[in-house]
C-alpha cells in the first residue's frame, strides 16, 4: 500500500524518533495519521503498518480494538464527538447528545447520508472545566448550549 508523500515523510520521521527495537511505539501515531488520510483503518492499512513496524497484524488489531479514536469504518468529513462523561453529563451533555442525534438523524458512530458529518458519543475529551464540551475533528468547543451546537452543525452542513 502506498501513501501520500506527506504521510510517507511523517512515517519516516516517526521511525527515527524511537530507539532501535522500540519502533512499535510509533504504532498509534501511524494509525491515526493513516486513518486521517485513508478515512479509516482498513485491512490494508493494518497489514502495511504491521509490515513497516515488523510486528504481527494481530498486534495492530489489538491496539485498534482498544482505542475508540481508531475507526474501521469511514467517518464523515466532520466527525463530531459529544462528551457525556460526568462533568459534561451534569451540565447538559446528554441533552446535547440527544439534540444532535435528532437534528442529524443519526446515532452513535453513524454518518449522515451525504457523508459530511459523523457523530460519536464519547466518555471524556479532557475538558471537564469547560463542560459541556464537544470536539469536531481536532477542534474543541467548550460550554456548548443547544443553540451553539445548532450553529456548529449548521456551519458543518454548509461547509465545503
Backbone bond lengths (Angstrom), bond angles and torsions (degrees), N, CA, C in turn:
res aa  C-N    CA-C-N  psi(-1)  N-CA   C-N-CA  omega(-1)  CA-C   N-CA-C  phi
1 X - - - 1.456 - - 1.514 107.85 -
2 X 1.315 115.42 138.02 1.464 120.01 177.64 1.520 109.77 -112.11
3 X 1.299 114.29 146.42 1.448 122.17 178.45 1.527 108.40 -116.56
4 X 1.321 115.57 172.59 1.465 120.08 178.07 1.529 109.52 -63.12
5 X 1.333 116.74 156.98 1.464 119.29 176.96 1.536 112.27 -57.71
6 X 1.339 116.67 -34.66 1.468 119.82 179.29 1.529 111.05 -64.89
7 X 1.322 116.29 -42.70 1.463 119.12 179.27 1.523 110.79 -70.35
8 X 1.305 117.28 -38.83 1.469 120.06 176.26 1.528 110.42 -58.04
9 X 1.336 116.66 -39.89 1.467 120.54 178.87 1.528 110.78 -65.84
10 X 1.342 117.17 -41.11 1.467 120.17 177.61 1.527 110.76 -62.44
11 X 1.331 116.37 -43.98 1.469 120.34 178.97 1.525 110.55 -61.51
12 X 1.318 117.03 -45.08 1.464 120.58 -179.43 1.526 110.76 -60.90
13 X 1.321 116.20 -42.36 1.463 119.95 179.41 1.534 110.71 -65.44
14 X 1.328 116.35 -43.41 1.469 120.00 179.02 1.522 111.52 -56.82
15 X 1.310 116.47 -41.96 1.457 119.98 -176.80 1.517 112.78 -69.34
16 X 1.339 118.01 -16.76 1.466 120.27 177.11 1.526 112.07 -90.81
17 X 1.307 117.44 -16.03 1.464 121.12 -176.47 1.532 111.58 -72.07
18 X 1.322 115.46 -37.14 1.461 120.32 -174.59 1.524 110.78 -93.66
19 X 1.347 116.77 144.56 1.471 119.70 -178.75 1.533 111.43 -65.70
20 X 1.320 117.08 158.83 1.468 120.19 178.60 1.538 110.56 -51.60
21 X 1.305 115.00 137.39 1.450 120.53 -178.87 1.520 113.72 85.24
22 X 1.317 117.32 -6.13 1.471 121.47 -179.04 1.530 112.69 -118.27
23 X 1.333 117.69 14.37 1.450 120.29 -177.91 1.520 112.21 -61.89
24 X 1.320 117.66 -20.96 1.465 120.26 178.33 1.539 110.60 -57.77
25 X 1.308 117.15 -23.09 1.465 121.04 177.96 1.523 112.02 -62.41
26 X 1.312 117.24 -17.43 1.466 121.61 178.68 1.530 111.97 -82.20
27 X 1.321 118.10 -2.77 1.459 121.56 -173.16 1.530 113.43 -57.44
28 X 1.325 117.89 -52.27 1.470 119.66 -176.60 1.527 111.50 -64.97
29 X 1.335 119.81 -47.56 1.460 117.47 177.33 1.531 112.35 -60.32
30 X 1.321 117.32 -38.83 1.466 119.58 178.96 1.524 110.80 -62.88
31 X 1.323 116.96 -42.37 1.463 120.22 178.86 1.531 111.26 -63.68
32 X 1.326 116.58 -41.97 1.465 119.89 179.52 1.528 111.51 -65.08
33 X 1.325 116.80 -45.43 1.468 120.03 179.08 1.527 110.97 -63.02
34 X 1.334 116.71 -43.18 1.464 120.32 179.82 1.527 110.50 -65.26
35 X 1.323 116.55 -41.02 1.465 120.55 178.23 1.527 110.37 -60.38
36 X 1.317 117.04 -42.05 1.469 120.22 178.65 1.525 111.18 -61.11
37 X 1.321 116.85 -39.07 1.460 119.84 -177.48 1.526 112.88 -79.73
38 X 1.330 116.96 -43.85 1.462 121.40 -173.61 1.528 111.69 -86.19
39 X 1.328 116.72 -29.39 1.460 121.09 -179.21 1.510 113.40 109.41
40 X 1.317 116.85 -20.86 1.461 122.48 176.10 1.529 107.55 -167.26
41 X 1.316 115.46 173.01 1.458 119.53 176.87 1.532 106.65 -93.73
42 X 1.308 115.08 98.17 1.458 122.35 -176.82 1.528 110.44 -85.64
43 X 1.331 117.54 165.67 1.469 119.32 174.58 1.536 112.39 -56.42
44 X 1.335 116.57 -34.66 1.465 119.84 178.45 1.528 111.57 -67.24
45 X 1.327 116.57 -38.76 1.470 120.54 177.25 1.525 109.31 -64.13
46 X 1.318 117.18 -44.08 1.468 121.44 179.37 1.523 110.42 -58.01
47 X 1.321 116.59 -48.69 1.469 121.21 -179.59 1.525 111.31 -61.22
48 X 1.333 116.50 -44.79 1.460 120.39 -176.42 1.525 111.98 -67.00
49 X 1.317 116.78 -44.01 1.465 119.16 -179.75 1.530 110.27 -68.29
50 X 1.317 117.72 -38.72 1.471 120.18 176.07 1.529 110.33 -59.77
51 X 1.329 116.11 -43.54 1.471 120.05 179.45 1.521 110.76 -61.62
52 X 1.316 116.62 -45.59 1.467 120.27 -177.59 1.522 112.54 -65.73
53 X 1.332 116.44 -33.63 1.466 120.16 -178.28 1.530 112.77 -93.01
54 X 1.343 115.41 -2.04 1.460 121.53 -179.73 1.523 111.72 57.66
55 X 1.328 114.06 47.08 1.463 120.97 175.24 1.527 107.82 -128.65
56 X 1.302 116.68 169.60 1.453 121.45 179.72 1.533 110.19 -79.34
57 X 1.328 117.55 144.97 1.465 119.61 175.67 1.533 112.53 -54.66
58 X 1.320 117.09 -32.00 1.467 120.45 177.83 1.528 111.01 -60.41
59 X 1.321 117.39 -35.59 1.461 120.55 178.57 1.535 110.53 -66.82
60 X 1.316 117.07 -35.44 1.464 120.60 175.52 1.525 108.99 -68.29
61 X 1.326 116.92 -42.71 1.470 122.09 178.50 1.532 111.07 -58.47
62 X 1.321 117.18 -39.90 1.467 120.50 179.54 1.524 111.26 -60.90
63 X 1.318 116.61 -43.71 1.467 121.11 178.67 1.525 109.59 -67.32
64 X 1.310 116.25 -43.43 1.459 121.83 -179.68 1.523 111.50 -59.63
65 X 1.322 117.08 -39.07 1.467 119.81 -178.31 1.530 112.16 -75.81
66 X 1.319 117.92 -18.42 1.462 120.84 -177.10 1.535 112.68 -87.37
67 X 1.314 117.57 -40.26 1.463 121.16 -172.56 1.518 111.70 -93.78
68 X 1.322 115.77 122.28 1.465 120.59 -176.01 1.530 113.03 -72.75
69 X 1.318 118.71 -14.49 1.457 119.62 -179.88 1.529 112.36 -84.27
70 X 1.332 116.23 -1.05 1.459 121.25 176.42 1.520 108.02 -104.01
71 X 1.323 116.46 133.00 1.465 121.16 -171.72 1.522 111.93 -127.02
72 X 1.322 115.11 136.77 1.466 121.31 177.34 1.527 111.90 -85.97
73 X 1.312 116.88 -23.17 1.463 121.10 179.14 1.528 108.44 -106.74
74 X 1.331 116.81 147.92 1.470 119.51 178.76 1.527 111.83 -60.77
75 X 1.308 114.92 141.63 1.456 122.66 176.36 1.521 108.55 -95.05
76 X 1.316 115.95 172.01 1.446 120.00 173.46 1.518 110.05 -71.54
77 X 1.317 115.95 165.59 1.462 120.47 176.30 1.524 109.68 -56.21
78 X 1.327 115.57 -36.36 1.464 122.01 177.54 1.526 107.21 -116.25
79 X 1.325 116.02 112.42 1.462 120.68 -178.70 1.532 108.67 -98.45
80 X 1.330 116.03 112.09 1.457 122.42 -176.44 1.523 108.98 -98.60
81 X 1.321 115.92 120.81 1.455 121.87 177.15 1.520 108.18 -112.16
82 X 1.318 115.76 126.99 1.461 120.83 -179.76 1.513 108.14 -114.43
83 X 1.321 115.53 122.33 1.462 121.22 -179.14 1.522 110.00 -78.41
84 X 1.330 115.41 131.80 1.465 120.95 174.51 1.523 111.02 -125.98
85 X 1.333 116.58 23.34 1.452 119.62 175.83 1.527 108.68 -73.27
86 X 1.306 118.68 177.61 1.460 123.71 -164.70 1.534 113.81 -53.28
87 X 1.336 118.71 -50.05 1.469 119.15 -178.33 1.519 111.64 -63.89
88 X 1.310 116.24 -43.85 1.468 119.73 178.85 1.525 110.78 -70.54
89 X 1.318 116.40 -37.94 1.462 121.46 179.12 1.533 110.52 -58.75
90 X 1.325 115.66 -44.72 1.463 120.56 -177.66 1.529 113.42 -71.55
91 X 1.326 116.80 -15.64 1.464 119.85 -178.23 1.529 112.69 -114.17
92 X 1.330 117.16 15.11 1.459 120.38 173.95 1.510 116.48 112.14
93 X 1.315 118.23 9.78 1.459 121.46 -179.02 1.522 113.79 -60.43
94 X 1.326 116.80 -40.55 1.469 119.36 -179.70 1.530 110.79 -66.73
95 X 1.318 116.47 -38.94 1.455 120.18 177.45 1.534 110.82 -64.63
96 X 1.333 116.27 -39.45 1.465 119.92 176.85 1.522 110.41 -62.26
97 X 1.337 115.43 -42.34 1.470 119.94 179.30 1.532 110.75 -59.71
98 X 1.313 116.32 -50.18 1.471 120.52 -179.70 1.527 110.84 -62.06
99 X 1.323 116.25 -40.31 1.455 121.58 179.74 1.535 110.63 -62.02
100 X 1.329 116.76 -46.20 1.465 120.92 -179.46 1.525 111.12 -64.50
101 X 1.325 117.18 -41.65 1.470 120.83 178.26 1.526 110.44 -59.81
102 X 1.316 115.72 -44.82 1.461 119.93 -178.96 1.534 110.83 -67.72
103 X 1.312 116.79 -44.88 1.471 120.80 -177.35 1.528 111.53 -64.00
104 X 1.339 116.08 -40.93 1.466 119.79 -176.25 1.527 112.96 -90.32
105 X 1.328 116.98 -18.77 1.459 120.13 -178.64 1.516 113.27 73.20
106 X 1.326 116.71 24.79 1.461 121.71 178.55 1.517 109.29 -134.49
107 X 1.324 116.35 168.48 1.457 122.11 178.83 1.518 111.44 -121.75
108 X 1.307 114.24 -158.52 1.467 123.49 -176.03 1.530 111.71 -58.46
109 X 1.323 115.43 124.70 1.462 124.48 178.56 1.526 112.83 58.15
110 X 1.332 115.65 31.42 1.455 120.57 174.99 1.524 109.30 -108.30
111 X 1.335 114.87 162.73 1.457 122.07 -176.36 1.521 108.65 -123.97
112 X 1.334 116.36 140.11 1.464 119.80 176.73 1.527 108.75 -61.07
113 X 1.333 117.30 152.44 1.469 120.75 -177.05 1.534 114.14 -54.72
114 X 1.334 116.86 -30.22 1.466 119.44 179.77 1.532 112.83 -83.44
115 X 1.351 116.95 -2.28 1.461 121.39 177.81 1.516 114.82 76.06
116 X 1.317 117.09 7.47 1.462 120.08 -175.80 1.529 113.35 -79.08
117 X 1.350 116.37 -39.93 1.463 119.58 -172.38 1.523 109.87 -130.00
118 X 1.325 115.38 134.01 1.461 121.19 169.69 1.515 107.04 -118.04
119 X 1.316 115.18 157.06 1.458 121.09 -173.12 1.518 109.33 -130.67
120 X 1.324 115.64 139.73 1.459 120.18 179.28 1.522 109.73 -146.65
121 X 1.313 115.78 132.05 1.460 121.49 172.19 1.524 106.67 -87.51
122 X 1.334 116.43 126.00 1.463 120.29 -176.95 1.517 110.89 -121.33
123 X 1.297 114.65 157.58 1.462 121.48 -177.50 1.515 113.38 -76.78
124 X 1.315 117.43 -41.43 1.458 118.81 -177.47 1.525 109.05 -163.00
125 X 1.310 116.15 136.37 1.469 120.44 173.77 1.531 110.40 -118.84
126 X 1.329 115.91 15.12 1.458 120.72 173.89 1.512 114.79 71.85
127 X 1.326 117.31 31.23 1.458 120.56 -178.48 1.528 110.85 -125.90
128 X 1.318 116.72 38.55 1.466 121.52 -174.05 1.529 112.86 -58.16
129 X 1.308 117.43 -34.88 1.469 120.33 -178.77 1.518 112.99 -70.59
130 X 1.336 116.40 -15.60 1.459 120.83 -177.07 1.528 110.95 -120.44
131 X 1.304 116.14 27.51 1.467 121.61 -175.70 1.529 111.23 -67.85
132 X 1.335 115.58 152.49 1.461 127.64 -5.14 1.528 110.74 -78.75
133 X 1.329 114.55 149.52 1.457 120.45 -173.98 1.520 111.17 -128.59
134 X 1.332 114.17 152.89 1.457 120.63 173.80 1.520 107.77 -134.48
135 X 1.313 114.59 163.60 1.455 120.97 175.58 1.518 107.37 -130.69
136 X 1.329 116.49 133.52 1.460 122.15 175.14 1.528 105.91 -118.51
137 X 1.326 115.44 112.84 1.459 121.76 -171.51 1.525 107.51 53.99
138 X 1.315 119.25 -112.02 1.469 120.14 -179.77 1.521 112.78 -109.71
139 X 1.324 117.37 12.53 1.462 121.45 -179.61 1.535 110.22 -103.48
140 X 1.330 115.76 136.32 1.465 121.93 -179.84 1.523 110.65 -102.17
141 X 1.320 115.24 145.88 1.467 122.62 175.30 1.522 106.97 -131.01
142 X 1.321 115.60 131.55 1.457 121.00 -173.87 1.521 112.17 -116.26
143 X 1.347 114.98 158.94 1.471 123.25 178.55 1.532 110.60 49.88
144 X 1.313 114.91 51.36 1.459 122.80 -175.91 1.529 110.74 -77.82
145 X 1.305 115.45 139.56 1.466 122.70 173.12 1.531 107.21 -114.92
146 X 1.329 118.45 165.24 1.468 118.64 175.03 1.534 112.16 -55.50
147 X 1.319 117.06 -36.10 1.473 120.20 179.64 1.524 111.27 -66.02
148 X 1.343 117.51 -46.59 1.467 118.86 179.45 1.530 110.67 -68.36
149 X 1.326 117.35 -33.37 1.466 120.00 175.94 1.527 109.80 -62.18
150 X 1.324 117.01 -43.84 1.465 120.57 177.04 1.524 110.95 -58.51
151 X 1.317 116.83 -43.39 1.468 120.55 -179.95 1.529 110.64 -62.49
152 X 1.319 116.22 -43.32 1.468 120.45 179.66 1.529 110.20 -63.95
153 X 1.330 116.51 -48.64 1.467 119.98 -178.94 1.524 111.67 -63.63
154 X 1.323 117.30 -40.37 1.465 120.08 178.03 1.530 111.03 -63.03
155 X 1.326 116.63 -39.43 1.480 118.82 179.35 1.527 110.28 -68.26
156 X 1.328 118.19 -34.51 1.461 120.83 177.56 1.524 111.08 -68.11
157 X 1.309 116.36 -38.80 1.472 120.36 179.11 1.518 111.37 -62.76
158 X 1.330 116.74 -35.80 1.460 119.93 -174.89 1.518 113.83 -95.33
159 X 1.335 118.49 -7.45 1.472 120.44 -177.77 1.526 111.28 -77.88
160 X 1.294 114.67 156.34 1.466 121.01 177.19 1.478 106.53 -85.62
